[in-house]
Amino acid sequence: MRAVIQRVSEASVGVDGEIISRIGRGLLALIGVSVHDGQRQADWMVDKLLGLRVFENSAGKFDASVLDVGGGVLVVSQFTLYADTRKGRRPSFTEAAPGALAEPLYEQVVSGIAARGVPVGAGRFGARMAVSLVNDGPVTILLDSERA
């Protein structure tokens, strides 16, 4: 499982011109699921997202997590995180999980965050979405559970 995490002051996701989810201060997590992923990777991602210390303390050092600051998490599925661009000009997505595998794992990440009492929003799996955000910092981090 792979994610691009952005610390945001606000973020939203829309489908067909309608905002379906929105958060204030927190994290936007674009989540990709690979054909090799399972429950362990989804659990790892939840723990990492909620424990990642990317919010500053009074000294300006990264020392607080989204849990510590009372922020929210907006989770958006993004299979293109598994694009293979090593050959040619058209990306290959052979490592991206098909929807039947990816959707339940994506939903496990969303429900795992909610189970910890963190305000969570989500995109619509498989939909064409419009994601808006104000990146705070900017802070953008790549997480890859295969390295865990």
C-alpha positions in Angstrom: 0.0 0.0 0.0 1.3 3.4 -0.9 0.2 6.9 0.1 1.0 10.5 -0.7 0.3 12.5 2.5 -0.2 16.2 2.5 -0.5 18.3 5.6 -3.5 20.6 4.9 -5.3 23.5 6.4 -8.3 22.3 4.5 -9.2 19.8 1.8 -12.3 18.5 0.0 -13.3 16.0 -2.6 -16.1 16.4 -5.1 -17.8 14.1 -7.6 -20.0 15.4 -10.5 -19.6 19.0 -9.2 -20.8 18.2 -5.7 -18.5 18.3 -2.6 -18.9 14.9 -0.9 -16.4 15.2 1.8 -14.4 18.0 3.5 -11.9 18.4 6.4 -10.2 21.4 8.0 -6.7 21.1 9.5 -5.3 17.6 9.1 -4.0 15.2 6.4 -5.0 14.5 2.9 -4.1 10.9 2.1 -4.1 9.7 -1.5 -4.1 5.9 -1.1 -3.0 3.3 -3.7 -3.4 -0.5 -3.2 -1.1 -3.0 -4.9 -1.9 -6.5 -5.9 0.3 -7.7 -3.0 -1.5 -5.9 -0.3 -3.7 -7.3 2.5 -5.0 -6.6 6.0 -1.5 -6.1 7.4 -0.7 -3.3 5.0 -4.1 -1.6 5.7 -3.5 -1.7 9.4 0.1 -0.4 9.0 -1.2 2.5 6.9 -3.8 3.5 9.6 -1.1 3.4 12.3 1.4 5.3 10.3 -1.1 8.0 9.2 -2.4 8.6 12.7 1.1 8.5 14.3 3.1 10.5 11.8 4.5 13.5 13.5 4.2 16.2 10.8 2.7 19.1 12.8 4.9 21.6 14.5 5.4 22.1 18.2 6.0 25.6 19.7 9.6 25.4 18.7 8.7 24.8 15.0 9.8 21.1 15.0 7.7 18.3 13.6 6.6 16.8 16.9 2.8 16.3 16.8 0.5 13.8 15.0 -3.0 14.4 13.6 -4.2 12.8 16.8 -2.3 15.3 18.9 -3.7 18.4 17.1 -7.2 17.1 16.8 -7.2 17.2 13.0 -9.0 15.2 10.4 -8.0 12.9 7.6 -9.4 12.9 4.1 -8.7 9.6 2.3 -8.9 9.4 -1.4 -8.3 6.3 -3.5 -5.7 6.7 -6.2 -4.6 3.6 -8.2 -2.2 5.8 -10.3 0.3 5.7 -7.4 1.3 2.3 -8.7 2.0 3.6 -12.2 5.1 2.0 -13.8 6.7 4.6 -16.1 10.0 2.9 -16.7 9.2 1.9 -20.3 7.6 4.0 -23.0 5.3 6.9 -22.5 2.1 5.3 -21.3 2.1 4.2 -17.7 1.4 0.6 -16.9 -0.8 -0.2 -13.9 -0.1 -3.9 -13.5 0.9 -3.5 -9.8 -2.3 -1.7 -8.9 -4.9 -3.9 -7.3 -8.2 -4.5 -9.2 -11.2 -2.9 -7.6 -12.4 -6.1 -6.0 -9.2 -6.3 -3.9 -8.5 -2.6 -3.6 -11.9 -1.3 -2.4 -12.2 -3.4 0.7 -8.6 -2.5 1.8 -9.3 1.2 1.1 -12.5 1.0 3.2 -10.5 -0.7 6.0 -8.2 2.3 6.1 -11.1 4.7 6.3 -12.9 2.7 9.0 -9.7 2.1 10.9 -9.2 5.9 11.2 -12.8 6.4 12.2 -12.5 3.7 14.9 -9.7 5.7 16.5 -12.1 8.7 16.9 -10.5 10.8 14.2 -12.7 12.8 12.0 -12.4 11.1 8.6 -13.7 11.9 5.2 -13.5 9.8 2.0 -13.7 10.0 -1.7 -15.9 7.7 -3.7 -14.0 4.6 -4.8 -13.6 4.3 -8.5 -15.2 7.7 -9.3 -13.7 10.5 -11.2 -13.0 13.0 -8.4 -12.0 16.6 -8.0 -9.7 17.0 -5.0 -9.0 20.5 -3.6 -6.5 21.3 -0.9 -4.5 24.0 0.8 -1.1 22.3 1.5 0.2 23.7 4.8 3.9 24.2 4.7 4.0 22.7 2.1 4.4 19.3 3.6 4.1 16.3 1.3 5.4 12.8 2.3 5.4 9.4 0.5 4.5 6.3 2.6 5.1 2.9 1.3 4.1 -0.1 3.4 6.4 -2.4 1.3 9.3 -0.8 3.1 7.7 -1.5 6.5 
